[in-house]
């Protein structure tokens, strides 16, 4: 897992947009300090990161709203939102 994150971060620095890097840095901050944040905050920031990735690859995200991406792999997302 550490190796993945190291390689991912290196690639992100080279290829990620400012928005993606900012969203990932915020997600990482929450993840590494989870005792100061709720799991809901972590998931919300993870989704912001995914939205930024999609935008960076050319998607408009116009018809998507908060929790739409999370709902693809969290069945009971309504409990979190």
PDB file of N, CA, C and O in Angstrom:
ATOM      1  N   UNK A   1       0.820  -1.179   0.000  1.00  0.00           N
ATOM      2  CA  UNK A   1       0.000   0.000   0.000  1.00  0.00           C
ATOM      3  C   UNK A   1       0.876   1.259   0.000  1.00  0.00           C
ATOM      4  O   UNK A   1       0.590   2.222  -0.712  1.00  0.00           O
ATOM      5  N   UNK A   2       1.931   1.240   0.796  1.00  0.00           N
ATOM      6  CA  UNK A   2       2.844   2.387   0.848  1.00  0.00           C
ATOM      7  C   UNK A   2       3.474   2.648  -0.525  1.00  0.00           C
ATOM      8  O   UNK A   2       3.607   3.794  -0.954  1.00  0.00           O
ATOM      9  N   UNK A   3       3.853   1.571  -1.196  1.00  0.00           N
ATOM     10  CA  UNK A   3       4.467   1.703  -2.520  1.00  0.00           C
ATOM     11  C   UNK A   3       3.487   2.337  -3.510  1.00  0.00           C
ATOM     12  O   UNK A   3       3.860   3.198  -4.306  1.00  0.00           O
ATOM     13  N   UNK A   4       2.233   1.897  -3.448  1.00  0.00           N
ATOM     14  CA  UNK A   4       1.214   2.465  -4.328  1.00  0.00           C
ATOM     15  C   UNK A   4       1.078   3.965  -4.098  1.00  0.00           C
ATOM     16  O   UNK A   4       1.092   4.748  -5.047  1.00  0.00           O
ATOM     17  N   UNK A   5       0.945   4.360  -2.834  1.00  0.00           N
ATOM     18  CA  UNK A   5       0.764   5.778  -2.521  1.00  0.00           C
ATOM     19  C   UNK A   5       1.977   6.609  -2.932  1.00  0.00           C
ATOM     20  O   UNK A   5       1.826   7.738  -3.399  1.00  0.00           O
ATOM     21  N   UNK A   6       3.149   6.069  -2.765  1.00  0.00           N
ATOM     22  CA  UNK A   6       4.363   6.784  -3.163  1.00  0.00           C
ATOM     23  C   UNK A   6       4.376   7.011  -4.670  1.00  0.00           C
ATOM     24  O   UNK A   6       4.608   8.129  -5.132  1.00  0.00           O
ATOM     25  N   UNK A   7       4.129   5.956  -5.430  1.00  0.00           N
ATOM     26  CA  UNK A   7       4.119   6.084  -6.889  1.00  0.00           C
ATOM     27  C   UNK A   7       2.974   6.981  -7.361  1.00  0.00           C
ATOM     28  O   UNK A   7       3.145   7.793  -8.270  1.00  0.00           O
ATOM     29  N   UNK A   8       1.803   6.824  -6.732  1.00  0.00           N
ATOM     30  CA  UNK A   8       0.650   7.639  -7.114  1.00  0.00           C
ATOM     31  C   UNK A   8       0.953   9.113  -6.880  1.00  0.00           C
ATOM     32  O   UNK A   8       0.666   9.948  -7.738  1.00  0.00           O
ATOM     33  N   UNK A   9       1.526   9.439  -5.734  1.00  0.00           N
ATOM     34  CA  UNK A   9       1.840  10.826  -5.410  1.00  0.00           C
ATOM     35  C   UNK A   9       2.858  11.398  -6.390  1.00  0.00           C
ATOM     36  O   UNK A   9       2.723  12.543  -6.820  1.00  0.00           O
ATOM     37  N   UNK A  10       3.863  10.626  -6.744  1.00  0.00           N
ATOM     38  CA  UNK A  10       4.857  11.086  -7.708  1.00  0.00           C
ATOM     39  C   UNK A  10       4.199  11.399  -9.051  1.00  0.00           C
ATOM     40  O   UNK A  10       4.488  12.426  -9.666  1.00  0.00           O
ATOM     41  N   UNK A  11       3.327  10.521  -9.495  1.00  0.00           N
ATOM     42  CA  UNK A  11       2.642  10.738 -10.777  1.00  0.00           C
ATOM     43  C   UNK A  11       1.682  11.918 -10.694  1.00  0.00           C
ATOM     44  O   UNK A  11       1.545  12.692 -11.642  1.00  0.00           O
ATOM     45  N   UNK A  12       1.028  12.043  -9.559  1.00  0.00           N
ATOM     46  CA  UNK A  12       0.085  13.140  -9.375  1.00  0.00           C
ATOM     47  C   UNK A  12       0.793  14.489  -9.459  1.00  0.00           C
ATOM     48  O   UNK A  12       0.267  15.431 -10.051  1.00  0.00           O
ATOM     49  N   UNK A  13       1.962  14.583  -8.878  1.00  0.00           N
ATOM     50  CA  UNK A  13       2.730  15.826  -8.926  1.00  0.00           C
ATOM     51  C   UNK A  13       3.029  16.217 -10.365  1.00  0.00           C
ATOM     52  O   UNK A  13       2.984  17.397 -10.712  1.00  0.00           O
ATOM     53  N   UNK A  14       3.332  15.237 -11.198  1.00  0.00           N
ATOM     54  CA  UNK A  14       3.647  15.511 -12.595  1.00  0.00           C
ATOM     55  C   UNK A  14       2.414  15.758 -13.462  1.00  0.00           C
ATOM     56  O   UNK A  14       2.424  16.643 -14.318  1.00  0.00           O
ATOM     57  N   UNK A  15       1.357  14.985 -13.244  1.00  0.00           N
ATOM     58  CA  UNK A  15       0.247  14.972 -14.184  1.00  0.00           C
ATOM     59  C   UNK A  15      -1.056  15.567 -13.656  1.00  0.00           C
ATOM     60  O   UNK A  15      -1.944  15.881 -14.449  1.00  0.00           O
ATOM     61  N   UNK A  16      -1.193  15.727 -12.360  1.00  0.00           N
ATOM     62  CA  UNK A  16      -2.453  16.216 -11.805  1.00  0.00           C
ATOM     63  C   UNK A  16      -2.611  17.719 -11.929  1.00  0.00           C
ATOM     64  O   UNK A  16      -1.645  18.473 -11.814  1.00  0.00           O
ATOM     65  N   UNK A  17      -3.837  18.139 -12.164  1.00  0.00           N
ATOM     66  CA  UNK A  17      -4.127  19.574 -12.205  1.00  0.00           C
ATOM     67  C   UNK A  17      -4.025  20.144 -10.791  1.00  0.00           C
ATOM     68  O   UNK A  17      -3.955  19.398  -9.815  1.00  0.00           O
ATOM     69  N   UNK A  18      -4.016  21.460 -10.693  1.00  0.00           N
ATOM     70  CA  UNK A  18      -3.975  22.109  -9.382  1.00  0.00           C
ATOM     71  C   UNK A  18      -5.145  21.648  -8.514  1.00  0.00           C
ATOM     72  O   UNK A  18      -4.987  21.383  -7.323  1.00  0.00           O
ATOM     73  N   UNK A  19      -6.318  21.559  -9.133  1.00  0.00           N
ATOM     74  CA  UNK A  19      -7.528  21.158  -8.402  1.00  0.00           C
ATOM     75  C   UNK A  19      -7.402  19.725  -7.874  1.00  0.00           C
ATOM     76  O   UNK A  19      -7.786  19.452  -6.737  1.00  0.00           O
ATOM     77  N   UNK A  20      -6.875  18.826  -8.676  1.00  0.00           N
ATOM     78  CA  UNK A  20      -6.704  17.435  -8.257  1.00  0.00           C
ATOM     79  C   UNK A  20      -5.696  17.345  -7.119  1.00  0.00           C
ATOM     80  O   UNK A  20      -5.928  16.643  -6.135  1.00  0.00           O
ATOM     81  N   UNK A  21      -4.582  18.049  -7.249  1.00  0.00           N
ATOM     82  CA  UNK A  21      -3.560  18.011  -6.201  1.00  0.00           C
ATOM     83  C   UNK A  21      -4.114  18.568  -4.894  1.00  0.00           C
ATOM     84  O   UNK A  21      -3.865  18.003  -3.829  1.00  0.00           O
ATOM     85  N   UNK A  22      -4.854  19.658  -4.962  1.00  0.00           N
ATOM     86  CA  UNK A  22      -5.450  20.248  -3.762  1.00  0.00           C
ATOM     87  C   UNK A  22      -6.447  19.296  -3.113  1.00  0.00           C
ATOM     88  O   UNK A  22      -6.439  19.124  -1.894  1.00  0.00           O
ATOM     89  N   UNK A  23      -7.304  18.679  -3.918  1.00  0.00           N
ATOM     90  CA  UNK A  23      -8.305  17.752  -3.390  1.00  0.00           C
ATOM     91  C   UNK A  23      -7.637  16.521  -2.782  1.00  0.00           C
ATOM     92  O   UNK A  23      -8.069  16.033  -1.738  1.00  0.00           O
ATOM     93  N   UNK A  24      -6.600  16.025  -3.422  1.00  0.00           N
ATOM     94  CA  UNK A  24      -5.894  14.854  -2.888  1.00  0.00           C
ATOM     95  C   UNK A  24      -5.170  15.206  -1.589  1.00  0.00           C
ATOM     96  O   UNK A  24      -5.172  14.417  -0.644  1.00  0.00           O
ATOM     97  N   UNK A  25      -4.554  16.379  -1.538  1.00  0.00           N
ATOM     98  CA  UNK A  25      -3.854  16.795  -0.323  1.00  0.00           C
ATOM     99  C   UNK A  25      -4.819  16.910   0.849  1.00  0.00           C
ATOM    100  O   UNK A  25      -4.488  16.522   1.969  1.00  0.00           O
ATOM    101  N   UNK A  26      -6.009  17.440   0.596  1.00  0.00           N
ATOM    102  CA  UNK A  26      -7.017  17.554   1.662  1.00  0.00           C
ATOM    103  C   UNK A  26      -7.501  16.167   2.093  1.00  0.00           C
ATOM    104  O   UNK A  26      -7.639  15.901   3.287  1.00  0.00           O
ATOM    105  N   UNK A  27      -7.759  15.288   1.128  1.00  0.00           N
ATOM    106  CA  UNK A  27      -8.162  13.918   1.448  1.00  0.00           C
ATOM    107  C   UNK A  27      -7.091  13.227   2.285  1.00  0.00           C
ATOM    108  O   UNK A  27      -7.404  12.569   3.277  1.00  0.00           O
ATOM    109  N   UNK A  28      -5.837  13.373   1.892  1.00  0.00           N
ATOM    110  CA  UNK A  28      -4.724  12.740   2.597  1.00  0.00           C
ATOM    111  C   UNK A  28      -4.594  13.294   4.015  1.00  0.00           C
ATOM    112  O   UNK A  28      -4.325  12.543   4.953  1.00  0.00           O
ATOM    113  N   UNK A  29      -4.782  14.601   4.174  1.00  0.00           N
ATOM    114  CA  UNK A  29      -4.713  15.221   5.501  1.00  0.00           C
ATOM    115  C   UNK A  29      -5.763  14.619   6.432  1.00  0.00           C
ATOM    116  O   UNK A  29      -5.476  14.283   7.581  1.00  0.00           O
ATOM    117  N   UNK A  30      -6.983  14.489   5.915  1.00  0.00           N
ATOM    118  CA  UNK A  30      -8.059  13.904   6.727  1.00  0.00           C
ATOM    119  C   UNK A  30      -7.759  12.439   7.028  1.00  0.00           C
ATOM    120  O   UNK A  30      -7.907  11.995   8.166  1.00  0.00           O
ATOM    121  N   UNK A  31      -7.341  11.694   6.021  1.00  0.00           N
ATOM    122  CA  UNK A  31      -7.049  10.267   6.187  1.00  0.00           C
ATOM    123  C   UNK A  31      -5.965  10.042   7.242  1.00  0.00           C
ATOM    124  O   UNK A  31      -6.082   9.146   8.078  1.00  0.00           O
ATOM    125  N   UNK A  32      -4.917  10.854   7.199  1.00  0.00           N
ATOM    126  CA  UNK A  32      -3.807  10.675   8.130  1.00  0.00           C
ATOM    127  C   UNK A  32      -4.118  11.181   9.533  1.00  0.00           C
ATOM    128  O   UNK A  32      -3.401  10.861  10.481  1.00  0.00           O
ATOM    129  N   UNK A  33      -5.178  11.966   9.673  1.00  0.00           N
ATOM    130  CA  UNK A  33      -5.579  12.505  10.973  1.00  0.00           C
ATOM    131  C   UNK A  33      -7.031  12.154  11.267  1.00  0.00           C
ATOM    132  O   UNK A  33      -7.783  12.981  11.782  1.00  0.00           O
ATOM    133  N   UNK A  34      -7.414  10.952  10.946  1.00  0.00           N
ATOM    134  CA  UNK A  34      -8.816  10.549  11.049  1.00  0.00           C
ATOM    135  C   UNK A  34      -9.374  10.724  12.463  1.00  0.00           C
ATOM    136  O   UNK A  34     -10.579  10.909  12.634  1.00  0.00           O
ATOM    137  N   UNK A  35      -8.514  10.669  13.464  1.00  0.00           N
ATOM    138  CA  UNK A  35      -8.988  10.860  14.833  1.00  0.00           C
ATOM    139  C   UNK A  35      -9.547  12.265  15.050  1.00  0.00           C
ATOM    140  O   UNK A  35     -10.275  12.491  16.017  1.00  0.00           O
ATOM    141  N   UNK A  36      -9.224  13.202  14.177  1.00  0.00           N
ATOM    142  CA  UNK A  36      -9.741  14.578  14.267  1.00  0.00           C
ATOM    143  C   UNK A  36     -10.939  14.823  13.353  1.00  0.00           C
ATOM    144  O   UNK A  36     -11.533  15.900  13.386  1.00  0.00           O
ATOM    145  N   UNK A  37     -11.295  13.839  12.545  1.00  0.00           N
ATOM    146  CA  UNK A  37     -12.365  13.997  11.564  1.00  0.00           C
ATOM    147  C   UNK A  37     -13.312  12.806  11.639  1.00  0.00           C
ATOM    148  O   UNK A  37     -12.966  11.749  12.165  1.00  0.00           O
ATOM    149  N   UNK A  38     -14.504  12.999  11.106  1.00  0.00           N
ATOM    150  CA  UNK A  38     -15.448  11.881  11.032  1.00  0.00           C
ATOM    151  C   UNK A  38     -15.198  11.091   9.749  1.00  0.00           C
ATOM    152  O   UNK A  38     -14.565  11.577   8.812  1.00  0.00           O
ATOM    153  N   UNK A  39     -15.701   9.884   9.733  1.00  0.00           N
ATOM    154  CA  UNK A  39     -15.591   9.069   8.512  1.00  0.00           C
ATOM    155  C   UNK A  39     -16.403   9.700   7.387  1.00  0.00           C
ATOM    156  O   UNK A  39     -16.053   9.565   6.214  1.00  0.00           O
ATOM    157  N   UNK A  40     -17.483  10.387   7.739  1.00  0.00           N
ATOM    158  CA  UNK A  40     -18.281  11.071   6.728  1.00  0.00           C
ATOM    159  C   UNK A  40     -17.462  12.181   6.058  1.00  0.00           C
ATOM    160  O   UNK A  40     -17.537  12.361   4.843  1.00  0.00           O
ATOM    161  N   UNK A  41     -16.686  12.919   6.847  1.00  0.00           N
ATOM    162  CA  UNK A  41     -15.843  13.969   6.274  1.00  0.00           C
ATOM    163  C   UNK A  41     -14.811  13.372   5.323  1.00  0.00           C
ATOM    164  O   UNK A  41     -14.517  13.944   4.273  1.00  0.00           O
ATOM    165  N   UNK A  42     -14.265  12.216   5.700  1.00  0.00           N
ATOM    166  CA  UNK A  42     -13.305  11.539   4.836  1.00  0.00           C
ATOM    167  C   UNK A  42     -13.951  11.139   3.515  1.00  0.00           C
ATOM    168  O   UNK A  42     -13.369  11.345   2.450  1.00  0.00           O
ATOM    169  N   UNK A  43     -15.143  10.573   3.581  1.00  0.00           N
ATOM    170  CA  UNK A  43     -15.831  10.155   2.358  1.00  0.00           C
ATOM    171  C   UNK A  43     -16.208  11.342   1.481  1.00  0.00           C
ATOM    172  O   UNK A  43     -16.096  11.275   0.257  1.00  0.00           O
ATOM    173  N   UNK A  44     -16.650  12.416   2.099  1.00  0.00           N
ATOM    174  CA  UNK A  44     -17.005  13.609   1.327  1.00  0.00           C
ATOM    175  C   UNK A  44     -15.779  14.155   0.612  1.00  0.00           C
ATOM    176  O   UNK A  44     -15.863  14.539  -0.555  1.00  0.00           O
ATOM    177  N   UNK A  45     -14.641  14.194   1.298  1.00  0.00           N
ATOM    178  CA  UNK A  45     -13.425  14.694   0.660  1.00  0.00           C
ATOM    179  C   UNK A  45     -12.936  13.735  -0.415  1.00  0.00           C
ATOM    180  O   UNK A  45     -12.409  14.174  -1.437  1.00  0.00           O
ATOM    181  N   UNK A  46     -13.100  12.428  -0.200  1.00  0.00           N
ATOM    182  CA  UNK A  46     -12.721  11.459  -1.223  1.00  0.00           C
ATOM    183  C   UNK A  46     -13.555  11.680  -2.482  1.00  0.00           C
ATOM    184  O   UNK A  46     -13.037  11.598  -3.596  1.00  0.00           O
ATOM    185  N   UNK A  47     -14.835  11.957  -2.306  1.00  0.00           N
ATOM    186  CA  UNK A  47     -15.677  12.202  -3.477  1.00  0.00           C
ATOM    187  C   UNK A  47     -15.251  13.495  -4.188  1.00  0.00           C
ATOM    188  O   UNK A  47     -15.260  13.552  -5.418  1.00  0.00           O
ATOM    189  N   UNK A  48     -14.884  14.514  -3.436  1.00  0.00           N
ATOM    190  CA  UNK A  48     -14.385  15.747  -4.056  1.00  0.00           C
ATOM    191  C   UNK A  48     -13.141  15.447  -4.892  1.00  0.00           C
ATOM    192  O   UNK A  48     -12.966  15.997  -5.979  1.00  0.00           O
ATOM    193  N   UNK A  49     -12.293  14.581  -4.382  1.00  0.00           N
ATOM    194  CA  UNK A  49     -11.107  14.161  -5.124  1.00  0.00           C
ATOM    195  C   UNK A  49     -11.513  13.451  -6.414  1.00  0.00           C
ATOM    196  O   UNK A  49     -10.940  13.712  -7.472  1.00  0.00           O
ATOM    197  N   UNK A  50     -12.502  12.551  -6.333  1.00  0.00           N
ATOM    198  CA  UNK A  50     -12.957  11.849  -7.532  1.00  0.00           C
ATOM    199  C   UNK A  50     -13.567  12.811  -8.547  1.00  0.00           C
ATOM    200  O   UNK A  50     -13.342  12.661  -9.748  1.00  0.00           O
ATOM    201  N   UNK A  51     -14.339  13.801  -8.080  1.00  0.00           N
ATOM    202  CA  UNK A  51     -14.888  14.805  -8.994  1.00  0.00           C
ATOM    203  C   UNK A  51     -13.767  15.579  -9.686  1.00  0.00           C
ATOM    204  O   UNK A  51     -13.837  15.846 -10.886  1.00  0.00           O
ATOM    205  N   UNK A  52     -12.736  15.933  -8.923  1.00  0.00           N
ATOM    206  CA  UNK A  52     -11.603  16.666  -9.500  1.00  0.00           C
ATOM    207  C   UNK A  52     -10.879  15.811 -10.540  1.00  0.00           C
ATOM    208  O   UNK A  52     -10.480  16.319 -11.588  1.00  0.00           O
ATOM    209  N   UNK A  53     -10.706  14.524 -10.260  1.00  0.00           N
ATOM    210  CA  UNK A  53     -10.078  13.612 -11.231  1.00  0.00           C
ATOM    211  C   UNK A  53     -10.896  13.552 -12.517  1.00  0.00           C
ATOM    212  O   UNK A  53     -10.346  13.619 -13.616  1.00  0.00           O
ATOM    213  N   UNK A  54     -12.219  13.425 -12.370  1.00  0.00           N
ATOM    214  CA  UNK A  54     -13.080  13.359 -13.545  1.00  0.00           C
ATOM    215  C   UNK A  54     -12.978  14.642 -14.366  1.00  0.00           C
ATOM    216  O   UNK A  54     -12.878  14.591 -15.592  1.00  0.00           O
ATOM    217  N   UNK A  55     -13.004  15.788 -13.694  1.00  0.00           N
ATOM    218  CA  UNK A  55     -12.893  17.068 -14.386  1.00  0.00           C
ATOM    219  C   UNK A  55     -11.556  17.166 -15.113  1.00  0.00           C
ATOM    220  O   UNK A  55     -11.482  17.658 -16.239  1.00  0.00           O
ATOM    221  N   UNK A  56     -10.499  16.690 -14.450  1.00  0.00           N
ATOM    222  CA  UNK A  56      -9.161  16.746 -15.030  1.00  0.00           C
ATOM    223  C   UNK A  56      -9.056  15.900 -16.294  1.00  0.00           C
ATOM    224  O   UNK A  56      -8.243  16.194 -17.171  1.00  0.00           O
ATOM    225  N   UNK A  57      -9.869  14.855 -16.395  1.00  0.00           N
ATOM    226  CA  UNK A  57      -9.830  13.995 -17.577  1.00  0.00           C
ATOM    227  C   UNK A  57     -10.859  14.405 -18.632  1.00  0.00           C
ATOM    228  O   UNK A  57     -11.066  13.699 -19.619  1.00  0.00           O
ATOM    229  N   UNK A  58     -11.504  15.564 -18.408  1.00  0.00           N
ATOM    230  CA  UNK A  58     -12.384  16.109 -19.434  1.00  0.00           C
ATOM    231  C   UNK A  58     -13.868  15.975 -19.187  1.00  0.00           C
ATOM    232  O   UNK A  58     -14.664  16.454 -19.995  1.00  0.00           O
ATOM    233  N   UNK A  59     -14.269  15.346 -18.108  1.00  0.00           N
ATOM    234  CA  UNK A  59     -15.697  15.220 -17.808  1.00  0.00           C
ATOM    235  C   UNK A  59     -16.222  16.526 -17.222  1.00  0.00           C
ATOM    236  O   UNK A  59     -15.509  17.213 -16.491  1.00  0.00           O
ATOM    237  N   UNK A  60     -17.449  16.861 -17.538  1.00  0.00           N
ATOM    238  CA  UNK A  60     -18.041  18.118 -17.084  1.00  0.00           C
ATOM    239  C   UNK A  60     -18.675  18.013 -15.697  1.00  0.00           C
ATOM    240  O   UNK A  60     -18.753  19.009 -14.978  1.00  0.00           O
ATOM    241  N   UNK A  61     -19.128  16.823 -15.317  1.00  0.00           N
ATOM    242  CA  UNK A  61     -19.799  16.598 -14.023  1.00  0.00           C
ATOM    243  C   UNK A  61     -21.067  17.441 -13.864  1.00  0.00           C
ATOM    244  O   UNK A  61     -21.533  17.644 -12.743  1.00  0.00           O
ATOM    245  N   UNK A  62     -21.626  17.931 -14.965  1.00  0.00           N
ATOM    246  CA  UNK A  62     -22.779  18.830 -14.906  1.00  0.00           C
ATOM    247  C   UNK A  62     -24.016  18.209 -14.273  1.00  0.00           C
ATOM    248  O   UNK A  62     -24.733  18.877 -13.528  1.00  0.00           O
ATOM    249  N   UNK A  63     -24.268  16.953 -14.558  1.00  0.00           N
ATOM    250  CA  UNK A  63     -25.496  16.317 -14.083  1.00  0.00           C
ATOM    251  C   UNK A  63     -25.273  15.453 -12.850  1.00  0.00           C
ATOM    252  O   UNK A  63     -26.138  14.654 -12.488  1.00  0.00           O
ATOM    253  N   UNK A  64     -24.134  15.603 -12.210  1.00  0.00           N
ATOM    254  CA  UNK A  64     -23.837  14.847 -11.000  1.00  0.00           C
ATOM    255  C   UNK A  64     -23.943  15.755  -9.784  1.00  0.00           C
ATOM    256  O   UNK A  64     -23.586  16.932  -9.839  1.00  0.00           O
ATOM    257  N   UNK A  65     -24.438  15.192  -8.687  1.00  0.00           N
ATOM    258  CA  UNK A  65     -24.525  15.958  -7.454  1.00  0.00           C
ATOM    259  C   UNK A  65     -23.781  15.209  -6.345  1.00  0.00           C
ATOM    260  O   UNK A  65     -23.346  14.073  -6.532  1.00  0.00           O
ATOM    261  N   UNK A  66     -23.644  15.856  -5.203  1.00  0.00           N
ATOM    262  CA  UNK A  66     -22.951  15.245  -4.077  1.00  0.00           C
ATOM    263  C   UNK A  66     -23.550  13.877  -3.763  1.00  0.00           C
ATOM    264  O   UNK A  66     -24.770  13.716  -3.737  1.00  0.00           O
ATOM    265  N   UNK A  67     -22.709  12.926  -3.532  1.00  0.00           N
ATOM    266  CA  UNK A  67     -22.997  11.530  -3.187  1.00  0.00           C
ATOM    267  C   UNK A  67     -23.285  10.645  -4.397  1.00  0.00           C
ATOM    268  O   UNK A  67     -23.409   9.431  -4.235  1.00  0.00           O
ATOM    269  N   UNK A  68     -23.397  11.203  -5.601  1.00  0.00           N
ATOM    270  CA  UNK A  68     -23.633  10.375  -6.785  1.00  0.00           C
ATOM    271  C   UNK A  68     -22.475   9.407  -7.031  1.00  0.00           C
ATOM    272  O   UNK A  68     -22.705   8.235  -7.329  1.00  0.00           O
ATOM    273  N   UNK A  69     -21.249   9.879  -6.910  1.00  0.00           N
ATOM    274  CA  UNK A  69     -20.107   8.990  -7.132  1.00  0.00           C
ATOM    275  C   UNK A  69     -19.965   7.984  -5.995  1.00  0.00           C
ATOM    276  O   UNK A  69     -19.687   6.809  -6.233  1.00  0.00           O
ATOM    277  N   UNK A  70     -20.153   8.440  -4.769  1.00  0.00           N
ATOM    278  CA  UNK A  70     -20.058   7.518  -3.635  1.00  0.00           C
ATOM    279  C   UNK A  70     -21.121   6.432  -3.706  1.00  0.00           C
ATOM    280  O   UNK A  70     -20.889   5.299  -3.285  1.00  0.00           O
ATOM    281  N   UNK A  71     -22.290   6.781  -4.242  1.00  0.00           N
ATOM    282  CA  UNK A  71     -23.387   5.800  -4.315  1.00  0.00           C
ATOM    283  C   UNK A  71     -23.065   4.632  -5.244  1.00  0.00           C
ATOM    284  O   UNK A  71     -23.747   3.607  -5.215  1.00  0.00           O
ATOM    285  N   UNK A  72     -22.026   4.786  -6.068  1.00  0.00           N
ATOM    286  CA  UNK A  72     -21.645   3.690  -6.960  1.00  0.00           C
ATOM    287  C   UNK A  72     -21.021   2.523  -6.206  1.00  0.00           C
ATOM    288  O   UNK A  72     -21.027   1.391  -6.690  1.00  0.00           O
ATOM    289  N   UNK A  73     -20.480   2.800  -5.019  1.00  0.00           N
ATOM    290  CA  UNK A  73     -19.878   1.694  -4.263  1.00  0.00           C
ATOM    291  C   UNK A  73     -20.254   1.690  -2.786  1.00  0.00           C
ATOM    292  O   UNK A  73     -19.741   0.868  -2.026  1.00  0.00           O
ATOM    293  N   UNK A  74     -21.138   2.590  -2.365  1.00  0.00           N
ATOM    294  CA  UNK A  74     -21.682   2.555  -1.000  1.00  0.00           C
ATOM    295  C   UNK A  74     -23.189   2.427  -1.118  1.00  0.00           C
ATOM    296  O   UNK A  74     -23.868   3.368  -1.527  1.00  0.00           O
ATOM    297  N   UNK A  75     -23.704   1.281  -0.764  1.00  0.00           N
ATOM    298  CA  UNK A  75     -25.134   1.002  -0.953  1.00  0.00           C
ATOM    299  C   UNK A  75     -26.041   1.894  -0.123  1.00  0.00           C
ATOM    300  O   UNK A  75     -27.074   2.347  -0.616  1.00  0.00           O
ATOM    301  N   UNK A  76     -25.679   2.153   1.117  1.00  0.00           N
ATOM    302  CA  UNK A  76     -26.549   2.926   2.003  1.00  0.00           C
ATOM    303  C   UNK A  76     -26.040   4.357   2.158  1.00  0.00           C
ATOM    304  O   UNK A  76     -25.950   4.871   3.273  1.00  0.00           O
ATOM    305  N   UNK A  77     -25.714   4.987   1.057  1.00  0.00           N
ATOM    306  CA  UNK A  77     -25.149   6.336   1.069  1.00  0.00           C
ATOM    307  C   UNK A  77     -26.112   7.341   1.686  1.00  0.00           C
ATOM    308  O   UNK A  77     -25.669   8.363   2.209  1.00  0.00           O
ATOM    309  N   UNK A  78     -27.396   7.085   1.642  1.00  0.00           N
ATOM    310  CA  UNK A  78     -28.369   8.029   2.207  1.00  0.00           C
ATOM    311  C   UNK A  78     -28.168   8.208   3.713  1.00  0.00           C
ATOM    312  O   UNK A  78     -28.549   9.239   4.268  1.00  0.00           O
ATOM    313  N   UNK A  79     -27.582   7.230   4.368  1.00  0.00           N
ATOM    314  CA  UNK A  79     -27.307   7.339   5.796  1.00  0.00           C
ATOM    315  C   UNK A  79     -26.197   8.365   6.040  1.00  0.00           C
ATOM    316  O   UNK A  79     -26.204   9.059   7.057  1.00  0.00           O
ATOM    317  N   UNK A  80     -25.255   8.460   5.117  1.00  0.00           N
ATOM    318  CA  UNK A  80     -24.108   9.362   5.255  1.00  0.00           C
ATOM    319  C   UNK A  80     -24.458  10.780   4.835  1.00  0.00           C
ATOM    320  O   UNK A  80     -24.034  11.743   5.473  1.00  0.00           O
ATOM    321  N   UNK A  81     -25.232  10.910   3.763  1.00  0.00           N
ATOM    322  CA  UNK A  81     -25.529  12.235   3.185  1.00  0.00           C
ATOM    323  C   UNK A  81     -26.458  13.035   4.052  1.00  0.00           C
ATOM    324  O   UNK A  81     -26.803  14.166   3.708  1.00  0.00           O
TER     325      UNK A  81
END
